Amino acid sequence: MAVLTDDQVDAALPDLGGWERVNGTLRRAIKFPTFLDGIDAVRRVGEHAESEDHHPDIDIRWRTVTFALVTHSEGGITDKDVAMAGDINRIAGQSPRSTPTSPMWRRCRRALPMPGTRAARSPRSSAGRN
């Protein structure tokens, strides 16, 4: 696998929304609505990185997660980094925790009783009620 030239990296960047070349790496910082949204995105990216055996450097600063890609064994940016950047955009671009209409939110809502509902009351507090 060959290290990409500067021209090749520059040609790839327009298709990688949010990514830039910084000190010989592809880098993107994403600000999430909440800290846990960022952590969830890191988990999903990590699972994908494991399956691809190509791992980004990840820096977490409260709600901002920065991903950096470089193929260390080759000493520069390769096609694997460009592909992983696109994958990270698809994976982390929309956190499932960020919207109440996402399937994850609906599953959690069904699984956990909402505060103030009869299902949320302990059996003891509902004793004697019809």
N, C-alpha and C positions, 0 to 999 in steps of 0.2 A: 504494500500500500504506500503510495507516494504522498509526500507533503504537498498541499496545494500551493500554487503561486499566489502572490498578492492579487493579481488580476482575477484568478479563479475564485478566490474568497470574495473579492469585491462584486463579482458577477452573481454570486450566490446570495449575498446579503439582502437584496430587494425582496426575495422570496421568503426571507426569514424575519418577518415583522418583529421589531423590538430588539433584535440582536445587533451587536457591533463587534468590531475587532478591537481588542484592547491587549496590548503587550503580548501579542502572539497567541491570543486565545479568542474564541467566540464567547461573548458574555452578554447576559440579559438579566436585568433586575425586574422582578414582578412584585407589585404591591397588592396584597390581598385584603379583602374586607376585614378579616380578623386574623389573629395569630394562628388559630386552629385551622383556618382555611389554608394558610401557608404550609403548615405542618402536614396536612392531608395531601397537598400537592407534592410535597417532598416525598411522602410515602409512595404515591402513585408513580412518580418519576423514578424513584429508587427501585421499585418492582420491575419497571420496564428496563432500566439500566442493567439490572441483574440478568434479565432474559437476553439482553443483547451483549452482555459482557463488555460494556463500554460505559464508564461511570463518570458523570460530571462532578466537578468540584462544586460544593453547595455551601453557601453562607446564609445563615438565617439571622436577621436583625428585626425583631418584633414582627411586623406584618410584611416586611420586605424580604424576599428570597432572591438571592443572586446565584445564577447558574453559570459556570464557566466550563468550556469544553476545549480540550487539546488532546491529541493522541501522544501521550508522553513517550511511548515506545518508539515513535517515529520522529519525535522532536518538533512537532508542529501541527497545524490544522490539516485534517484529512477529510475525505468524503464521509467517513464515519461520524465526524464531528458535525458536519453539515446536516447529515441525516438525523442525528440525535437532536440537534437544535429544532428541526421541524417537528420531531416527535414530542419534544418538551412543549412546544407551542400548542400542539393538539391536546396533550395531557393536562397541562397546567393552565391553559388559556381560560378555562371555565371551571372553577371549583364547584363540585356538587353541593357543598355546604352553603354556597352563597345565595341561593334562591329557594324560596319556599315552595316552588313548583317542581323542583328536581326530584327524581325517583328516590334518592337517598333520604331527602327530607320527609317524603311521604311515608317511607318505610319506618323511619324513626317515630314519626307522629303516630302511626298505627300501633307501634310497639310500646310506646310510653304514654300513660294517661296524662292528659293535660291538667295542670293545676286548677283546682276549684271544681273539677268534675266529680261525679259520684265515684267513678272508677279510681280516682286519685285518693279518695279518703281511705283511711285504714279501716279494716273490718271492725275494729273497736269503736271508731267514731260513727260508723253507720249502724251500729247495733240498735235495734228497736225501731228503725225507720222502715217505712213501707215502700 
